[in-house]
Amino acid sequence: MTWLLPVLSLAAIALAAIKWLRVAQREHYLAGSIVFMRRVWIAGRPVNILEEVMLAGALAGYALAPDSFWPLLGCLGMVIFPIGLGYRGRTSPLNWTVRLRRTASVGAILLALATALLGWMITIVLDGGWPGALAMAAVVSWYAIPDLVLWIAAPVERRLSEKFVVRAAGTLDRVAPVVVGITGSYGKTSTKWYVRDLVSGTRRVVASPASFNNRLGLARAINETLTDDAEVFVAEMGAYQPGEIADTCSWIPPSIAVLTAIGPVHLQRFKSEERIVEAKSEIFEHAEVAIVNVDHPALAELAGRLGDRKVWRCGTSEGATDVRVRQDGDLLTIVVHSRALGEPVPTGPFPANLACAVAVALEMGVPPAVVSDRARRLAPTDHRQTSGRSEAGFEIIDDTFNSNPAGAARALEVLVGAGKPSGRRVVVTPGMVELGPRQHDANLRFAAAAAEVADHLVIVGRANRRALLRGARGGTVEVILVDNREQAVAWVREHLGPGDAVLYENDLPDHYP
């Protein structure tokens, strides 16, 4: 019967692996992401610390009685916890891609090697039997294996993907479009679509789809969408660490480079806002033209250090001397070199992003009158403060693709003007993530601001529950707690009617608590 121990241990690990492979896939296979998400689940649901307690208990019990069934306590912990992290996934189901299968296979091999080596060491130190030693070794090894696999696999995956990058680079050389690279902590996607819409009709434009903004995503975008008649390729470029944009620009060198904004998004990875500025500014290395949103002091200072190329200073502040978008009530006035560009634009486009896009269009030779006309017809960017009306008659503001403090603050301003003056206003949010040490305070301030303008605050999940509750404490807003977005939507449908308005601010996949 003792040989059931290693069998049961491996079965438990296989079940746990399904959960954490899904997390790894959602977190872009970044080494360290498993440890980070374990901490997130413990912070969101403190009961999940029991997994570590059960592991410690299993180790202590096994050390006292090597031939006992104590390893099963550790197995039970890894299967049960984290409570709330599902195996299948509601919003982000596991997708058994080729890369995921490779990751799982490498993990299985490493686990087998680690289990054999550590099991041998345990038998020597504790003088126990092989079955229990292998079971305990497997349980202990499991906690280090997932992130170790991601760390080992990163250079291998990069090498395997090189053929797609080489093919994409060759296509770029052959088609030779003008490349517009766009990066920033936020505002990348909106600016990309604005550029596409302002330039299309004058030149044949292809833009990278959706949020295909990393190395492989851009390679796929080029290989699948860049046609031979393309004159302009607009590439959204994201980064999770320094050097990533520089690497992308080495094979997609932008002639025109845009930096939309700087903020604390992904601060837990970059550690400081200064490093974020440094990483994002890599996009200007090979660019002939730099377009910078100078509303942030750090970017205004950066624009002054880009004098070896043409620089457009854009934004909403007085420092935006080249293109400034000024909000006047329900209208946006585009000012180019101190002169208004045509008629005002109805509110809808994000002002600073619009300013950067206008600069791109003018730099590419689109006539000012044409830019002005097209700016008035810009389509809203999906899930970024887009408005609609439900069948029940209440207004819906969809800002679910937003996770930055500046955008969230602006979304509250949109909510204030939504619905009827006598209608109820509701904010539905799980809060903002990936803000590092600023996450708690940013969510606290957002909840405090929401409490000033909303009648109800529906807090989704547990990732930021404590901060949001604390922020809402000083207002008169009624707080409703739900476990997931589906419950939040059900509450909204049950309680809102004609004249009311709801803001859905951010949305987290269910690998977050």
Sequence and secondary structure as in RCSB ss.txt:
>XXXX:A:sequence
MTWLLPVLSLAAIALAAIKWLRVAQREHYLAGSIVFMRRVWIAGRPVNILEEVMLAGALAGYALAPDSFWPLLGC
LGMVIFPIGLGYRGRTSPLNWTVRLRRTASVGAILLALATALLGWMITIVLDGGWPGALAMAAVVSWYAIPDLVL
WIAAPVERRLSEKFVVRAAGTLDRVAPVVVGITGSYGKTSTKWYVRDLVSGTRRVVASPASFNNRLGLARAINET
LTDDAEVFVAEMGAYQPGEIADTCSWIPPSIAVLTAIGPVHLQRFKSEERIVEAKSEIFEHAEVAIVNVDHPALA
ELAGRLGDRKVWRCGTSEGATDVRVRQDGDLLTIVVHSRALGEPVPTGPFPANLACAVAVALEMGVPPAVVSDRA
RRLAPTDHRQTSGRSEAGFEIIDDTFNSNPAGAARALEVLVGAGKPSGRRVVVTPGMVELGPRQHDANLRFAAAA
AEVADHLVIVGRANRRALLRGARGGTVEVILVDNREQAVAWVREHLGPGDAVLYENDLPDHYP
>XXXX:A:secstr
 TTHHHHHHHHHHHHHHHHHHHHHHHTTT TTHHHHHHHHHHHH GGGGHHHHHHHHHHHHHHH TTSSTHHHHH
HHHHH STT  SS SSS     HHHHHHHHHHHHHHHHHHHHHHHHHHHHH   HHHHHHHHHHHHHTTHHHHHH
HHHHHHHHHHTHHHHHHHHHHHHHH  EEEEEE SS HHHHHHHHHHHHBTTB EEE  TT  SHHHHHHHHHHH
  TT  EEEEE   SSTTHHHHHHHHS  SEEEE    STTHHHH SHHHHHHHHGGGGSS SEEEEETTSHHHH
HHHTT TTSEEEEEESSTT  SEEEEEETTEEEEEETTEE SS EES S HHHHHHHHHHHHHTT  HHHHHHHH
TT    TTSSEEEE TTS EEEEETT  SHHHHHHHHHHHHTSS TTS EEEEE    S GGGHHHHHHHHHHHH
HHH SEEEEESSTTHHHHHHHHTTS  EEEEESSHHHHHHHHHHH  TT EEEEE    TT  
